[in-house]
Structure formats: C-alpha cells, structure tokens
Amino acid sequence: MAWFSRTAPWQARGAVGLLLLATVVRVGRGSADGGMDNAIVVRAAETWLDGGSPYADPHFLYLPSAVLAAVPEVLVPGTVLRYLAPAVVVCGLLVGWGCALRLYGIAWRSRFAVLGLGGLALGFAPFGHLVQLGNWTVVSAAALPLALLLAHRGRWAGAGVVIGAAIAVKPLLVPVLLLFVLARRWRGLALAVLVPAVASGLAALAMPDPAGFFTRTLPFLFSGGDTFVRLYEASPGAVLPRLGVPQAVASAVGLAGAGAGVWCARRRWRCGGAGEAEAAAGRIAESAVLVMLSAFLVSRPSYDHYLLVVVPLLLAGVVAEGAPARTPWFWLALLPQVPGFVWPWLEAGERRAFKDAVTLCLLAVTVAVSCARRGSATVETADPPGAQASAVPASRAAF
C-alpha cells in the first residue's frame, strides 16, 4: 500500500489526461450534437423554445426542470457542442471519482487515484458509452459521491441540496432518499425533495402541457417503454423475458432482489461504522450503493452506464478493510464490461444487455452479501459525528 500512497509522477497523470482528451476528441469527431442521448434533451429544449411540448418525444424521460437546464446547449453552436458535451461528461466523471476518493481520505494525485481513473477509462466499457452518448446520468455520477462526502462530514443539509439538484436534472437518485430516512436526517430529506419539486413545478408552469411528465413519460416507463428501449435494458424484468421467462416471474425476481438489497442496506447502516473514519465512509457509501443497485434491479429503463453512479464508489472503497471490492466476486462482476473481450453471441449491440444484466445482478449480490456479513459482525452504532467522520487515519492521509 505504501507504493500506492505516493503522488503519481507527472508522466502517469499526463498519460491519463491524454487518454481522456483523446476520448473527447473521438466522440466529438463522430457525433454532431454531443451524443445521441444529449441530442434528445437538446431537441426537447428546442421544441419548448419553439412553443411545443418537450414530452412529444417519448424518449425524453426527464423532469420539466431538465428542459430549462438544456436551454444553454441550444444556444451553443453545433461545432462547439459536439466537443463540449463529451468534455463536460468527462469532467463530471472526474468530479465523481475525486469525491469518492476524498470520502476515503485518498489524495486526488496519488498513484491509486491516477491508476483507478485510467482503469475506469480503459477497462470499463460503460465509461466510454456514457461519454459517447452524452447521457445526463453523469450528473448523478458526480452528485452521489459529492453528497456522500458532505454527509460523511456531517453536512446532511448540503447533501440533501446536492441530491435534490441532481434529481431536478434527472430523477435517477430518487432511491438515495432512503438513506436520509435510515439516518433520520429529516432536514436533509426535506431539502432533497423540495429542490426538485420547486424547480420542476416552476418549470412546468412554463410548459404548454404542465402535466406532460405524468401523462406521457410515467405511462411510457410503467409500460416498459418501447421495443427500442427494451433491447438495451439490463434489469431482470427486461432481460429474463427475452430468454423465455414469463414477465410476471421476471418482475417478481427483480422485486425480490431489490427487497433483499434494501434489507441488507438497512442492516449495513444500522450495524457498522464505528471507529475510524474509513469504517464510517464504508458504512455510508455501501449503504447508498446497495440502495441504488436495488433500484436498478427493478428500474425501467436500466442501462449499463447507470453503473458509473456506483462503481467508482466501490472501487475507491478497496482501501477499506472488508470492502466489497476486496472480494474476487466484485472483479468477476466487472469482467463482462472489459472492452475488447469477445463474448460469443453477445457482441451485437442489441444483445449486450445480457452482459450488463450479469454485471448488475452479480454486483448487487456481492455488495448485499458483504453488507449482510459486516452487519452481523458488528453491533448497532449511532450516526458518526461530523468531527469523527472528517478525521482521516494517518495510514490513508497520504493516498
């Protein structure tokens, strides 16, 4: 561990920086609007500016406040946006990785930080997919580690504002509200709910159909989307029917897995986290990650790039004793996501959902088992005070 604790040489940092720059340029040269998913949001904003309803496009799955957030992109020239959008996505992923590192007291410039970032960019396919698509999942990927870092330091109100702002852009982090309930941080919970509610309510008043999200988007999601969407979903409820399993059984499997995951997350929160700040960081990070993974098991849709919301947090936690990333099952779960590894019959784009489902399910089981075991090995503890949480063990201070 001493080798990883040293500051990474400038050559290594430069190489990773060059890799990220090349990723941005590659996406910019291949896309005229910053990515397919980013184009959906931009078109929705353009439609609204022209007096139409952004929810006329069934694939616009965001709250009304996201429309206003996309307006600045409409004003950016296309030649700039095609490079700006992937650059913003990369920066968002950098923020998320940096906050995940600081949660465990690891320095941003350490060898571990640089190698981990390079590993995510080169060895984790969803990283490239998210940059290529320009999907706004990146907001959640940056917001969750930041919110957990604030909560770890006792600033639950600030964490609530961050989560609320992320939900206002894309409601992916709604399941994290359960963490505020487990922690009994009602002020933070109120802020996390109030911020997107107010932002979306005010934005909806400016829409030609203020209730479009409820009358068009939610029915689209509850019905399982359309044929195009289902081909890329990774949840058991979407994948198992493609293998001949009845839809009712597939949905029941997903619900059972999600319920077990939430139970293990509650157990992890209630039993564990006393002592070093490292242990407290693991408690809050693993509880939040497991809640999110449980939601992905039943979410419609549920895509591979959603994993970037949780994987950096798990990877950064490898420095903590007993962390899920220290088990071989964690790395086995990520194996289907290694770019360039050829999987028979699963290389077609419409079939990669099977690989994503394996990663999602195995990752959820790995984290759930780890949380359940650590919960049974420790006694129930109180919430870590901010002062204790912000203290960094001397053994990790140099990371």
Residue pairs with C-beta under 8 A, 6 or more apart in sequence:
1 319
1 395
3 111
4 110
4 111
4 112
4 115
4 399
5 110
5 111
5 112
5 396
5 398
5 399
6 110
6 111
6 398
7 107
7 109
7 110
7 111
8 109
8 110
8 111
8 113
8 114
8 115
12 111
12 114
12 115
12 118
13 109
13 114
15 118
16 114
16 117
16 118
16 121
19 118
19 121
19 122
20 90
20 94
20 121
23 86
23 90
23 121
23 128
23 131
24 83
24 86
24 87
24 90
24 131
25 83
27 34
27 35
27 86
27 131
27 132
27 134
28 34
28 82
28 83
28 86
30 132
31 82
31 85
31 86
31 132
31 134
32 78
32 82
33 39
33 42
33 78
33 81
33 82
33 85
33 134
34 42
34 73
34 81
34 82
34 83
34 84
34 85
34 86
34 134
35 85
35 86
35 89
35 131
35 132
35 133
35 134
35 135
36 133
36 134
37 133
37 134
37 135
37 136
38 73
38 85
38 133
38 134
38 135
38 136
39 134
40 57
40 59
40 60
41 60
41 62
41 66
41 67
41 70
41 73
41 136
42 70
42 73
42 74
42 81
43 57
43 60
44 54
44 55
44 57
44 60
44 62
44 66
44 67
44 70
45 54
45 67
45 68
45 70
45 71
45 73
45 74
46 74
47 53
47 54
47 56
47 57
48 54
48 67
48 71
48 206
48 207
49 71
49 74
51 208
52 208
53 207
53 208
53 209
53 212
54 60
54 64
54 67
54 207
54 212
55 209
55 212
55 213
55 215
55 216
55 217
58 216
58 217
58 220
58 226
59 229
60 217
61 217
61 220
61 221
61 301
62 136
62 169
62 170
62 171
62 217
63 167
63 168
63 169
63 170
63 171
63 196
63 199
63 200
63 203
63 213
64 200
64 203
64 204
64 206
64 207
64 210
64 212
64 213
65 168
65 169
65 196
65 199
65 200
65 202
65 203
66 136
66 168
66 169
66 170
67 203
67 207
68 203
68 206
69 168
69 169
73 81
73 85
76 84
85 134
86 131
86 132
86 134
88 138
89 130
89 131
89 134
89 135
89 138
90 131
92 138
92 139
92 141
92 142
93 120
93 127
93 130
93 131
93 138
93 141
93 142
93 308
93 312
94 117
95 142
95 145
95 146
96 138
96 141
96 142
96 143
96 144
96 145
96 146
96 308
96 312
97 113
97 116
97 117
97 120
97 145
97 312
97 316
98 108
98 113
98 145
99 142
99 145
99 146
99 148
99 149
100 145
100 285
100 312
100 313
100 315
100 316
100 317
101 107
101 108
101 110
101 112
101 113
101 116
101 316
101 399
102 108
102 149
103 145
103 148
103 149
103 152
103 281
103 284
103 285
103 313
103 316
104 278
104 281
104 282
104 285
104 316
104 317
104 319
104 320
104 396
104 399
105 277
105 278
105 281
105 392
105 393
105 396
105 397
105 399
106 112
106 113
106 316
106 319
106 396
106 399
107 113
107 398
107 399
110 398
110 399
112 319
112 399
113 399
116 312
116 315
116 316
119 315
120 127
120 311
120 312
120 315
121 127
121 128
122 339
123 338
123 339
124 308
124 311
124 334
124 337
124 338
124 339
125 304
125 337
125 338
125 339
126 304
126 305
126 307
126 308
126 311
126 337
127 308
128 339
129 304
129 305
130 137
130 138
130 141
130 305
130 308
133 305
135 303
135 305
136 169
136 170
137 170
137 172
137 303
137 305
137 306
137 308
137 309
138 308
139 166
139 169
139 170
140 166
140 170
140 172
140 173
140 309
141 308
141 309
141 312
143 162
143 163
143 165
143 166
143 173
144 163
144 166
144 173
144 176
144 288
144 292
144 309
144 310
144 313
145 312
145 313
146 162
147 158
147 159
147 160
147 162
147 163
147 166
147 176
148 159
148 284
148 285
148 288
148 313
150 156
150 158
150 159
150 162
151 159
151 179
151 183
151 185
151 188
151 284
152 277
152 280
152 281
152 284
152 384
152 389
152 390
153 386
153 389
153 390
154 384
154 385
154 386
154 387
154 389
154 390
155 386
156 180
156 183
156 185
156 187
156 188
157 187
157 188
157 191
159 188
159 192
160 180
160 185
160 187
160 188
160 189
160 190
160 191
160 192
160 195
161 191
161 192
161 195
163 173
163 176
163 177
163 192
164 191
164 192
164 193
164 194
164 195
164 196
165 195
165 196
166 172
166 173
167 173
167 174
167 192
167 195
167 196
168 195
168 196
168 199
168 200
171 196
172 306
172 309
173 292
173 309
174 295
175 291
175 292
175 294
175 295
176 192
176 288
176 291
176 292
177 189
177 192
177 193
178 262
178 265
178 291
179 269
179 284
179 287
179 288
179 291
180 186
180 188
180 189
180 192
181 189
182 265
182 266
182 269
182 270
182 287
183 269
183 383
184 383
200 213
204 210
204 211
204 212
204 213
209 215
209 216
220 226
221 300
221 301
222 300
224 230
224 237
224 238
224 300
225 233
225 300
225 301
229 301
230 238
231 349
231 350
231 353
232 301
232 303
232 304
232 349
232 350
232 352
232 353
233 239
233 300
233 301
233 302
233 303
233 353
234 296
234 302
234 303
234 304
234 306
234 353
234 356
234 357
234 359
234 360
235 254
235 296
235 297
235 298
235 299
235 300
235 301
235 302
235 357
235 360
236 250
236 251
236 253
236 254
236 257
236 297
236 357
236 361
237 247
237 250
237 251
237 253
237 254
237 298
237 300
238 250
238 300
238 301
238 302
238 353
239 250
239 353
239 354
239 357
240 249
240 250
240 253
241 247
241 250
242 353
242 354
245 253
251 298
254 297
254 298
255 298
257 294
257 297
257 298
257 361
257 364
258 294
258 295
258 297
258 298
259 294
260 294
260 368
261 290
261 291
261 293
261 294
261 297
261 364
261 367
261 368
262 290
262 291
262 294
264 290
264 367
264 368
264 369
264 371
264 372
264 375
265 286
265 287
265 288
265 290
265 291
265 294
265 368
265 371
266 287
267 371
267 372
267 375
267 376
268 283
268 286
268 287
268 290
268 371
268 372
268 374
268 375
269 283
269 284
269 287
270 375
270 380
271 374
271 375
271 376
271 378
271 379
271 380
271 381
272 279
272 282
272 283
272 374
272 375
272 377
272 378
272 381
273 279
273 280
273 282
273 283
273 284
273 381
273 384
274 280
274 378
274 381
274 384
276 393
277 384
277 388
277 389
277 390
277 391
277 392
277 393
278 319
278 320
278 321
278 393
278 396
279 320
279 321
280 384
280 388
280 389
281 317
281 320
281 389
282 317
282 320
282 322
282 323
283 384
285 313
285 314
285 316
285 317
286 314
286 317
286 323
286 324
286 367
286 370
286 371
287 371
288 313
289 310
289 313
289 314
289 367
290 364
290 367
290 368
290 371
292 309
292 310
293 310
293 360
293 363
293 364
293 367
293 368
294 364
296 302
296 306
296 307
296 360
296 364
297 360
297 361
297 364
299 306
302 360
303 356
304 337
304 352
304 353
304 356
304 359
307 337
307 356
307 359
307 360
307 363
310 363
311 334
311 363
314 323
314 324
314 325
314 330
314 363
314 367
315 325
317 323
317 324
317 325
318 325
318 326
319 396
319 399
322 370
322 373
322 374
323 370
324 330
324 366
324 367
324 370
324 371
325 331
327 366
327 370
329 362
329 365
329 366
330 363
330 366
332 362
333 358
333 359
333 362
333 363
333 366
334 359
334 363
335 341
336 343
336 355
336 356
336 358
336 359
337 355
337 356
337 359
343 355
345 351
346 352
346 354
346 355
